[in-house]
Amino acid sequence: MAKDSARNPVLARVARRLKILGVVIIALAVAALAVYLIAPRVVLEGAITWQTWRDGLHRETLQVGDTRWVYLAGGKKEGPPLVLLHGYGGSYADWLLAARYLTPNFHVIIPDLPGWADSSRIAGADYGYAAQVDRLHGFVGALHLGQIALAGHSMGGAIAGLYAAKYPKDVAALALVDSAGIHFKKNAFVRELEAGKSPFDIDDRADFQHLGTMLFADPPSLPPRIQDVFVERSKRNRAFRDQVLREIAAPAARYALEPKLPDITAPTLAIWCMKDRIIDPSALDAIRRGLTHSPDIGVTELHGCGHMSIMERPREVARAITHFVLLP
């Protein structure tokens, strides 16, 4: 009886603590659900912030002329500098899945390109390829990086290639990932553009899901309220997005990189997903023909992925870049 009496208060305390823990867990779950429903943007930004911290990257800002650059930096402090450029409609977050495999070997810098995401946007300014190349030159110079390895995805690939052509002494190696700026076989994406409809202009979840089928071979499944964040972002930035699309899709700019390929003297790697429905892999033919002065040309073809190779095959993209830049 004495033992039972001594045990009962202990059991009572344990029961009380379990009840309190249960209440706390329920409260946290309710709070998380409320944030998801009321402020899904906070959930998305929190996930990006956590991933940035996990991979040892930190967010920085830098004013260069009239442009405030927001960028991530981290990785191997004494490693070769590697600058990663995102594509149309993107941000530095596009590269995060691949960056975790690059930071062990490189000093990684991932900017939001001017006009996009959190970097500054000036009303009426030019954000076409040539203007972005010059802005990027100022950014790289302000960071005192010396010679860089430069990788660009999609629109960022065209900017990276044009940068390497204009400033050949600044680029030690170049990677073009599903790059724009080059001729390729006409596809459904081009036909939509020619019909006056941009798949990037999304007004509802159905539009978002359609864009996903264009960008990914296997589109990620995102919760509905997170989809709404991208829909609202597209609506809010519609005028700027359409302006940039007109600038980079104009006849004089659409294939701007192709005639400049012979000016590239850096070792150059082309990475393409074979199911790319935005920029057809036939663009590789133009790259092979055009890189007449590059001392080393590499091609990595990835299977089972679409235009967003840096998200669908991040490990493979990072491995290809690492081997090409670091290994003889």
NUMI-252838 format. One record per residue (C-alpha): residue number from 0; x, y, z. Coordinates in steps of 0.2 Angstrom, whole numbers, plus 2048, in hexadecimal, padded with zeros to 3 digits. Each point is the difference from the previous one (the first is absolute). Last residue first. Layout:
NUMI-252838
PT    i    X    Y    Z
PT  NUM    X    Y    Z
...
end
This chain:
NUMI-252838
PT    i    X    Y    Z
PT  327  8D1  85C  6BA
PT  326  7F4  7FF  80E
PT  325  7FA  80F  809
PT  324  7F4  809  7F4
PT  323  7F9  7F2  7F6
PT  322  7FF  7F4  80F
PT  321  7F7  80D  80B
PT  320  7F4  806  7F2
PT  319  7FB  7EE  7FC
PT  318  7FE  7FB  812
PT  317  7F5  80F  803
PT  316  7F5  7FC  7F2
PT  315  7FF  7EE  805
PT  314  7FC  805  812
PT  313  7F3  80C  7FB
PT  312  7F6  7F5  7F4
PT  311  7EE  806  801
PT  310  804  811  808
PT  309  80F  806  7F6
PT  308  7F9  7F6  7F1
PT  307  7F1  80C  7FF
PT  306  7FD  7FE  7EE
PT  305  7FB  7EE  801
PT  304  806  7F0  808
PT  303  801  7ED  7FD
PT  302  811  801  7F7
PT  301  80F  80B  802
PT  300  80C  804  7F2
PT  299  810  807  805
PT  298  80B  808  7F2
PT  297  812  806  803
PT  296  80A  80C  7F5
PT  295  812  804  804
PT  294  80B  80D  7F8
PT  293  7F2  80B  7FB
PT  292  803  809  7F0
PT  291  7F4  7F8  7F4
PT  290  7F2  7FF  80C
PT  289  7F2  803  7F2
PT  288  7FE  7EF  7F9
PT  287  7FE  7F6  810
PT  286  7F5  80E  807
PT  285  7F5  800  7F1
PT  284  7FE  7ED  801
PT  283  7FC  801  813
PT  282  7F1  80B  7FC
PT  281  7F8  7F0  7F9
PT  280  7FD  7FD  813
PT  279  7F0  80A  7FE
PT  278  7FE  80F  80B
PT  277  7F0  800  809
PT  276  7FA  7EE  7FF
PT  275  811  7F9  806
PT  274  7FE  7ED  800
PT  273  812  7FD  7FC
PT  272  806  80A  80E
PT  271  80F  80A  7FB
PT  270  811  805  807
PT  269  80D  809  7F5
PT  268  811  802  807
PT  267  80C  80D  7FA
PT  266  813  802  802
PT  265  802  813  7FE
PT  264  804  809  7EF
PT  263  7EF  805  7FC
PT  262  800  80C  7F1
PT  261  7FA  7F2  7F4
PT  260  7F0  7FE  80B
PT  259  7FC  813  7FC
PT  258  7F5  7FC  7F1
PT  257  7F6  7F4  80A
PT  256  7FD  80A  810
PT  255  7F4  80D  7F9
PT  254  7F4  7F3  7F9
PT  253  7F0  808  807
PT  252  808  812  800
PT  251  7FE  808  7EF
PT  250  7F0  7F6  7FD
PT  249  7F8  806  811
PT  248  7FF  7F1  80C
PT  247  80C  808  80D
PT  246  7F8  811  800
PT  245  7EE  7FB  7FE
PT  244  803  7F3  80E
PT  243  807  80E  80B
PT  242  7F1  80B  7FE
PT  241  7F4  7F2  803
PT  240  808  7FB  810
PT  239  800  812  805
PT  238  7EE  803  7FD
PT  237  7FB  7F0  808
PT  236  809  802  810
PT  235  7F1  800  80B
PT  234  7F7  7F4  7F6
PT  233  80E  7F4  800
PT  232  803  802  813
PT  231  7EE  7FC  803
PT  230  800  7F0  7F6
PT  229  811  7FB  809
PT  228  7F9  803  811
PT  227  7EF  7F7  7FB
PT  226  80A  7F0  7FC
PT  225  806  800  812
PT  224  7EE  801  805
PT  223  7FC  7F1  7F5
PT  222  80E  7F5  808
PT  221  80E  7FC  7F3
PT  220  802  7F0  7F6
PT  219  810  801  7F6
PT  218  7FE  7FF  7ED
PT  217  808  7F0  7F9
PT  216  807  805  7EF
PT  215  801  811  807
PT  214  7FE  812  7F8
PT  213  7F2  7FE  7F4
PT  212  7F6  7F4  80B
PT  211  803  80D  80E
PT  210  7F9  80E  7F5
PT  209  7F0  7F6  7FE
PT  208  7FF  7FE  813
PT  207  802  813  803
PT  206  7F3  804  7F3
PT  205  7F4  7F4  808
PT  204  804  808  811
PT  203  7FB  811  7FA
PT  202  806  80F  7F6
PT  201  811  7FA  7FA
PT  200  809  80A  7F3
PT  199  80F  7F5  7FE
PT  198  7F7  7F5  7F3
PT  197  801  810  7F5
PT  196  7F2  802  7F4
PT  195  801  80A  7F0
PT  194  7FE  7F2  7F3
PT  193  813  801  7FD
PT  192  803  7FD  812
PT  191  7F5  7F1  800
PT  190  809  7FA  7F1
PT  189  811  802  808
PT  188  7FB  7F6  80F
PT  187  7F8  7F2  7F5
PT  186  811  7FE  7F7
PT  185  80A  808  7F2
PT  184  811  7F7  7FF
PT  183  80E  80A  807
PT  182  80A  810  7FD
PT  181  80A  807  80E
PT  180  7FE  80E  80D
PT  179  7F9  7F5  80E
PT  178  80A  7F3  80A
PT  177  7FA  7EF  806
PT  176  810  802  80B
PT  175  80E  809  7F9
PT  174  810  7FE  80A
PT  173  80F  80B  7FE
PT  172  812  7FF  807
PT  171  80E  80C  804
PT  170  7F6  80F  7FC
PT  169  807  812  803
PT  168  80C  800  7F1
PT  167  7F2  7FC  7F4
PT  166  7F5  810  805
PT  165  7F5  802  7F1
PT  164  7FE  7EE  7FB
PT  163  800  7FA  812
PT  162  7F2  80C  804
PT  161  7F6  7FB  7F1
PT  160  801  7EE  805
PT  159  7FB  805  812
PT  158  7F1  80B  7FA
PT  157  7FA  7F2  7F5
PT  156  802  7F3  80D
PT  155  7F6  80B  80D
PT  154  7F2  800  7F3
PT  153  800  7ED  802
PT  152  80C  7FC  80E
PT  151  811  808  802
PT  150  811  7FA  806
PT  149  80F  80B  802
PT  148  811  7FB  807
PT  147  809  80F  805
PT  146  810  80A  7FD
PT  145  803  80D  80D
PT  144  7F2  800  80E
PT  143  802  813  805
PT  142  7EE  800  806
PT  141  7FE  811  7F7
PT  140  807  7F9  7F0
PT  139  7F3  7F2  800
PT  138  7F2  80C  802
PT  137  806  80D  7F3
PT  136  802  7F2  7F3
PT  135  7EF  7FA  805
PT  134  7F8  811  7FC
PT  133  809  800  7EF
PT  132  7F9  7EE  7FC
PT  131  7EF  805  806
PT  130  7FF  80F  7F4
PT  129  805  7F5  7F1
PT  128  7F3  7F2  804
PT  127  7F1  80B  803
PT  126  7FC  809  810
PT  125  7FE  811  7F9
PT  124  7FA  80D  80D
PT  123  7EF  808  7FF
PT  122  7FC  7FE  813
PT  121  810  7FA  809
PT  120  800  7EF  808
PT  119  80B  7FC  80F
PT  118  805  7EE  805
PT  117  7F3  7F7  80A
PT  116  7F7  7F5  7F3
PT  115  806  806  7EF
PT  114  804  811  7F9
PT  113  812  7FE  802
PT  112  805  7ED  801
PT  111  7FD  7F8  810
PT  110  812  7FB  804
PT  109  807  7EF  803
PT  108  813  801  806
PT  107  808  7EF  804
PT  106  812  7FF  807
PT  105  803  7EF  7F8
PT  104  804  7EE  805
PT  103  7F4  7FB  80F
PT  102  7F4  80E  7FA
PT  101  7FC  7F7  7F0
PT  100  7F5  7F2  806
PT   99  7F5  80B  80B
PT   98  7FF  80C  7F2
PT   97  7F6  7F4  7F5
PT   96  7F0  801  80A
PT   95  803  812  803
PT   94  801  805  7EE
PT   93  7EE  806  7FD
PT   92  801  809  811
PT   91  80B  80D  7F8
PT   90  7F1  807  7F7
PT   89  7F5  7FB  7F1
PT   88  7F4  808  7F4
PT   87  80C  7FE  7F2
PT   86  810  7F6  805
PT   85  80C  7FF  80E
PT   84  812  804  800
PT   83  80E  7F7  80A
PT   82  811  808  804
PT   81  80E  7F4  805
PT   80  80F  807  809
PT   79  80E  7F3  801
PT   78  802  7F9  812
PT   77  808  80A  80E
PT   76  7F0  803  80A
PT   75  7F8  7EF  7FB
PT   74  7ED  803  800
PT   73  7F7  810  802
PT   72  7F8  80F  7F8
PT   71  7ED  804  7FC
PT   70  7FB  80F  7F7
PT   69  7F7  811  800
PT   68  806  80D  7F5
PT   67  7FB  812  802
PT   66  802  808  7EF
PT   65  803  813  7FC
PT   64  813  7FE  801
PT   63  804  7F0  808
PT   62  7F8  7FE  811
PT   61  803  7EF  808
PT   60  7F5  7F6  80B
PT   59  804  7EF  808
PT   58  7F6  7F0  805
PT   57  80A  7F2  807
PT   56  804  7EE  7FA
PT   55  805  7F2  80B
PT   54  7F4  7F3  7F8
PT   53  7F5  7FF  80F
PT   52  7FE  813  801
PT   51  7FB  801  7EE
PT   50  7F3  7F2  802
PT   49  7F9  808  810
PT   48  7FE  811  7F7
PT   47  7F8  7F8  7F1
PT   46  7F4  7F6  80B
PT   45  7FC  810  80A
PT   44  7FD  809  7F0
PT   43  7F3  7F3  7FA
PT   42  7F7  800  811
PT   41  800  813  801
PT   40  7F8  801  7EF
PT   39  7F2  7F4  806
PT   38  7FA  80E  80B
PT   37  7EE  7FD  804
PT   36  7FE  7ED  7FC
PT   35  812  7FB  804
PT   34  801  80B  80F
PT   33  7F0  7FA  807
PT   32  805  7EE  7FD
PT   31  810  803  809
PT   30  7F7  808  80F
PT   29  7F4  7F1  801
PT   28  80E  7F4  800
PT   27  80A  80A  80D
PT   26  7F0  801  80B
PT   25  7FD  7ED  7FE
PT   24  812  7FD  804
PT   23  7FF  80B  810
PT   22  7F0  7F8  805
PT   21  808  7EF  7FF
PT   20  80F  805  809
PT   19  7F5  807  80E
PT   18  7F6  7F0  801
PT   17  810  7F6  800
PT   16  807  80A  80E
PT   15  7F0  7FE  80A
PT   14  800  7ED  7FD
PT   13  813  7FF  806
PT   12  7FB  80A  810
PT   11  7F2  7F4  803
PT   10  80A  7F1  7FE
PT    9  80D  807  80C
PT    8  7F2  804  80D
PT    7  7F9  7EE  7FE
PT    6  811  7F7  802
PT    5  803  805  812
PT    4  7EE  7FA  805
PT    3  803  7F0  7F6
PT    2  810  7FD  809
PT    1  7F8  803  811
PT    0  7F2  7F4  7FC
end
